[in-house]
Structure formats: C-alpha cells, structure tokens
Amino acid sequence: MIPAAAREDTILAHSDTPTPLESRACGPLAGTVRVPGDKSISHRALILGALSVGETRISGLLEGEDVLNTAKSMRALGAKVERTAPFAWTVSGVGVGGFAQPATPLDFGNSGTGCRLVMGAVAGCPIAAIFDGDASLRSRPMRRILDPLELMGARTSNIREGGRLPLTLHGARYPVPIVYKTPVASAQIKSAVLLAGLSAPGITTVIEQEASRDHTELMLKHFGAEISSDKEGSHGRRISLHGEPELHGANVVVPADPSSASFPIVAALIVAGSDVVFSDVMTNPLRTGLFTTLREMGASIEESEVRGDAGEPMAQLRVRASKLKGVEVPPERAPSMIDEYLVLAVAAAFAEGTTIMRGLQELRVKESDRLEATADMLRVNGVKVEVSGDDLIVEGHGHVPGGGLVATHMDHRIAMSALVMGCASDRPVKIDDTAFIATSFPDFIPMMRALGADFA
C-alpha cells in the first residue's frame, strides 16, 4: 500500500513545464468502468467528518488534488485524517466549533469548492486562518461567500481587492444565525452559510430562488444534524438548520462523479459504434441536468441497478453511440449541470442543428472564464459558435473539422473536453497542458486509453 503522504505528494506534483497531448479519431469505445468518486461528496465527507465526534469511514473518495488539499486543511485544523487503502480514508473529528488554529496557511490549490466550504466551517470557530491557492484560485471572487459569513460574525483581514485570495478569515467567537437569500443559485454559498450555522445557536436559514445541488443538506442529515428543506416559489428552496448539534462520525460511500463521467459518456456518444457501461454513477436529480439534455438530443443512456447511500442515489449507466440533434437548454437547468456545459458543447458540435445553452453567467467565475474558453475551444477546431450575453450558441453539422491547439487556461474541464472532441474529429485536437486534469480526474487519460481512445 502506498503511504498516504507519499500518495498525496505524487498526485499533487505539477510538471514544471507544460505537458501537451494530442487526441485523434479512434475506433469504437468499449468496456465497463467506474469513474472517480464524486468530488462534491468527497469534500463534504472530509469536512463533516472533521466536524463530527468519533470516526468517519469514507470509501470511494476522489484522490484528486482538489480533495487532497481539503484533507490537508482538515489535518491543519486539528482533525486526524488517514488514508487506509486506495480510495479508503478515516477521519477522527474534533466536533462542531472545535477547529484548532492552523500553524500554516490553508492552501487549496485550484479548488474553489474546498476553499469556500472550509471558509464556512472556519467562520463558526473562534480561530483565524489564512486561505490561499494557486494563481487560478487567487483570481476568483470570494466576496459573495464572505458577505454572509461576516453577517454571522466572522471578519476578514489582509484581503486583496475584490475579496480575492490570499486572505485571513477570523471566525466568530459568538456566531449568530441568519436568514440569507442567495444572490445566485450556488451550492457553495449555501453550504458555507450552513456550515457556519452549525456553530450558531438557533436556526440558520438559506433561501434560494433556484435550487442548487443539495449534497450538503443530505450529508448534514446523514451525520445527525436537524435540517429541513421546503419549496420556495416555483423553483427555489428554503433550507433551515438547527445550530449547535453534536454530529457523529458516519460511514460514507462516495458514488461515482457524474461530472467526471460526463467526459467518457460524451465520448461514447460521438464515437461511432461505442458501447460503454459506467457503474455507480450518482443520479441525484440536482446533478443530472446533462443526462436529461443528452437524452433530449437523442442519446442512448440506459439506467439500471439503482441504489443509494447517505441519501445519494446512484445507478449503472449503459451509453451507446447515438445520432444527436440540436436542442435549446433552459436557464433553470444550469444549476444541475453547471460543470458539464463544456463537454455538452462538444456533444452539440457533433449534433445536427443548433444548440442554444442559456443562462451561463456562472461559467464566467470558474477556474477560467469557461464561457469564452469553451467558445474558443470550438472555434479553433472549426465549429461555428457564438456567445450572446450569457448564452452559448453552437451550430452542429454532425462532425468537427478539428486540427486546433486548445489553450486550457489551467482548467481541467477544458482539457478533458478538448480531448473528448478529438476522439471523433476529422483531424487531431491538441491541448497545451494536461497537468490540471489531476485536480479532479487523475486517471482520465489511462481510463480513456483503456476504452480505446487514441491519445498521444
């Protein structure tokens, strides 16, 4: 068994120089695979395990850079976090409000989710912690996370213009519960407020006009919190958490990540003759907007062996190559597939007809400006695409000319989407760097090669 520290050092090492890769048209993709554990669940299992009393056992944890940085931050805050076997981890927690003052800055690398959720957890503890990350994370806005946390009693110092990292977050000695209406549909904002609310007496309430993914609510309940979620308006939710619970360690089976699965799924749809089975894929309806959209486009995606763990449903998916057609994707679907629009754009490029994706403003504040980066990825490979406000419009003609060099902008999802495109394009597609794929899907390249992809 590889020791935890050695495993983490191996995964976290970036190449000093860019590592380009070319993807070429290949024969049918075939096989049965389990993509890595869900990143959202992995982050939350580590954080809630650290805030619980007793031991949490996690199986199927995603061992990508983003999640390993969250594990390191939990150790720095006083929890005991150990890797016991491949993808199996234990966390011995410190209890709600029990985080210790970290001796060094908390470095989240490229992970906005890990950083923002841990901000919420730290905001309810009477400690100060420095939050930092790589160049990409330092460029991303944190103010909309910090605003509600400051209403609860936390404060910031040494903060860069625009609320950007690095910054020092001073947790509240006496956190207060709030009723907070999120300005956008964001699971990160909601989760940060709820995690801070664990330490506040009384009820903390978050109101969403558009429901975002509910992993935090489901996992809080799994660890013993008293939490309710009710409808608010046509598409929203009102989530109420009773503060100062004693959370207890729990067993968590991490389902396969639907966001990671989206890349080989789209590859299987666009490469003629492909037939691939994906096991244990999360099918939480707040995460399956891509599957809904692909089926509307004519995709063959069959579900079987449905089961669940810790409130999260999962199923086996069989995906076969399909003739796709252009569709219009409504803006209210964005929260359930915000990370999948990049690879959906690839599917749209291979479809017949125009695909319109509406309401993608959140893509502008991800690891890169993903809206413009997605359009650039398609354009450089001969696809006609337009960005109109916050909408992405792709004209599909059933094939992609290819032949382009894609700038990944330190963004793992751009890199993987471009490599998927090359699997069926007329000419090879090349990306400028593969290093950041390891943040979410360390085994993406070998897995795709095992299915039959031609990466060189």
Disulfide bonds with the S-S distance in Angstrom:
none
